[in-house]
């Protein structure tokens, strides 16, 4: 009879389903990064002068910065920033008048990914902005949203149509000099999504962006900016995939959220970039900066993320709790299998009085995966009666993976209350045997145990995404027990 | 009709140490047999081997389940074929509700038997009927599998699973351990309600007291890896009165 140690060495071996490549004529700027390239990108996009200036300031600052190499649990090869195409766009002859004019190849790509762009087939109750390499190719349900005064469009379009809003808020949460990758993004960002919800409006459907990296040797540098005006509400989702390639590709996005008085933003991510193969070749470097500002009193920002893809994930969706009584939340599931590495967590910066934050992080490591929770809870002097609750749980599958928990807590107000709980457990042979004795296969048993472990987080995802996320968890871990 | 279970000359090692040393046992269809023995005699090893737990090396012998060889089947195949082990230490599965777990188990077994899967409504009807039968509270279904359960609740949960899964062969591994007398009675009532002419039950226990409530057709004494004596329920009472030492001494004498 085989021993059970063999049982716990396998549950992750299904192929990446989204690894196909779409053969399409693309317009790329030459490889490399210099002021000329940035001017070219800005010109291709027909941008105003102030935005070009902003990009150049970011670029000049970036040149003075050092690539971060300080994370002890993250190892990656040298990135040659001159060997990347910073802009790639599907070639098109004229501007699109309607969705029906989207290139059929691209349309098929999104269909294959389960994101139909045609009017009649759209996901019920979800408006989608589809980003293909550097540009947004389609935004659905735009008209319907416009009736409510909600702006949901590509970033480029927002720059053209709503320059005053973009100018007011761009870089106001993540300044161009914030960190190495944010500076790089600010210099070369190509597209992304823009959302503005006017005062008192509750957005009636989920807004969603689907990101697809297609072209070889390109980086994806999108920027998302969401503004929820007084008393408004919006729920936003993002999903992402990329073709399978042997070389690593860089994804350095920036997301800025702004919630004014009594506004609420719910931001959900299901990240499934190509993770690399079983030996750790290829995969996406996912180095993103996501931050929200609860500017107004009683405002709320909630991040939910399910991170199953990427060779390396490096992100800390954070909330700056400026307004009194504002609320920040972070719910995260991060899975690392094979040779994936994830260093993720959040920062909750309490500035206003009675601000509250909740952190629930679930890390799952299998294979040779390394999974780190890194989080900062900072209570500033003025944040009287601020409260934080953090819970960080790690689940290990097999004995070659690692889990690390690194909470940083800084409290400068004596009335604040900060709680932190952490646990590490191993999927036990006992648990698996118990399930098998009731008739379940090993794979179903592990799926069930993992989903149970992540339940608190999955419950925060919108319904359609929760189902997808559950399936994704199963696939990501397939073969890690066997 | 072949017996439900037939164990022939079974030898089992764990980490190189011989635990079972030639076990022979026949459990006919529809009967309840008890296996009694002191700590370390191999009772739990026998239960684990029957359920297909890995890390146990079978060096000799065979086990027939309804006339077919059992030992080559995976644990889940055995379960789907109708073997149920009530665990001595039921495992906790945080975040997975009892309801979800049980339905997944029922459907895995139904699928194996070529029956359509039960939807949530049909399943609820089935499980409610069993809860009534066992006088158990429906609130149990919404809780995570065994998480935060008292010892008694865990054992009752095992009986509920047994009732819902409707196995042919039930193996109860020290189900009485850690139960007070009231909980013991509840569990025993549950087991008795599941007795049927086409179901066999193997009750593994250290103490005789459980057998006051679950009356066995036969009692076997397992000592140092062998069944050394079999008899009626009076054998259990005799053991209770004289202790295992009595049999051990007798066996030593007969070897001289």
Interface residues (C-beta under 8 A of the other chain):
Chain A: X1 X2 X3 X4 X7 X428 X429 X430 X431 X433 X434 X435 X436 X437 X438 X439 X440 X441 X442 X444 X448 X449 X451 X452 X453 X454 X455 X456
Chain B: X51 X52 X53 X54 X55 X56 X57 X58 X71 X74 X75 X76 X78 X79 X80 X84 X85 X87 X90 X91 X92 X93 X94 X95 X96 X100 X101 X104 X105 X108 X109 X112 X144 X161 X165
